[in-house]
């Protein structure tokens, strides 16, 4: 029962965190005092997703291939949708392929 309360308290913060980098910063401040495990999980997921999006986006900006751009956008859109719907449903399911890595790298948050 206590776990359900934590999920409901952290759900708004978790959802806000998926508004790319700005949402991550807002969610970090929302979760600063009362560390909610559910919100922290999704903040780590969305932070990793945002950093990956920016890093890979900068890398592929050197190419002039529509196929690369479209693949990039589709890939990150699917991961983002997976993450935000996981937060909306109240689940702590890592983003496919990279979610477990994000949890390890950002475990201090």
N, C-alpha and C positions, 0 to 999 in steps of 0.2 A: 504493500500500500504506500509506503514512504517513497518508493521509487516512482510511482505514478505521480505523486505530488511534485517531485523534483522535475519530472518531464514537463508537467503543465507549467511550472514556474519558469522553466528555461526555454519553453517553446518559442516565445516571441523573440528572445535574444538569438536563438538558433536560426530562425527564419531571417531575421535582419542581417545576420552574418553573411548570407549568400548574395547580398547586393554588392558584389565585387569588393574592391579594396575599401571603399568608403563604409560599406556595411560591416566589414570586419573590424574596422577601427571603432565604429559605434558600438558594436557588440562587445568588443573588449572592454570598453568603459562601462557598459551596462552590467557586465559580469565581473567587474573588478572587486567589489566588496564581498558579495555572497557568491562564492565560486560554485556554480551549478555544474554538475558533471555532464549533464545532457547538453547544456549550452557550450561548455568548454569543448566537448567532442566535436560539435558542428563548427565551432570557431576554428579549430585546428584543420578540419576538412576544407572549409571555405578559404582559409588563409593559404593553405597549400595549393588549392585550385587557382586562386588569384595570382599567386607568385608564379606558378607554372604557366598560366595563361600569358602573363606579361613577358616572361623569359622566352618562351617558345615563340610568342608573337614577334618579339624583337629579332629573333633568329631567322624566322621565315620571311620577315619583311625584306630580306636581301634577295629573295627570289621573286620573279615576276610570273608566277604560274597560278592561274586561277584554280587549277585542281588542288594545289597545295593549300591555298587560302580556304577553299570550300571545305576540304577535309578537316582542316584545323578548326574552323567554326563549328562544323557538325560534331566533331569529337568533344570539344569543350562544352557545347550546348547540351549534349547527352549527359555528360558528367555533372554539369550544373543542375539539370532537371532532376537527375537521380538524387543528388544531395539535398536539394530543397524539398522534394517530396518525401524524402526520408525524415527530414525535420518536421514537416507538416503532419506526418503520420505518427510521430513520436517514437521513431526507431533510431537506434544508434548503429546503423549499418554503414561500414566504410565505403567510400566511393570506389567503384571497381578499378583495378589495376594499381592505383596509387594511394588509396585511402589509408591502408595500414602503414605505409611509409610516412604519410603526413602525421599520423598519430605518434610515431616514434620521434620524428624530427622536431615537432612542436610540443612535446610532452610537458614542457614547462609552463604552458599557458593554461 
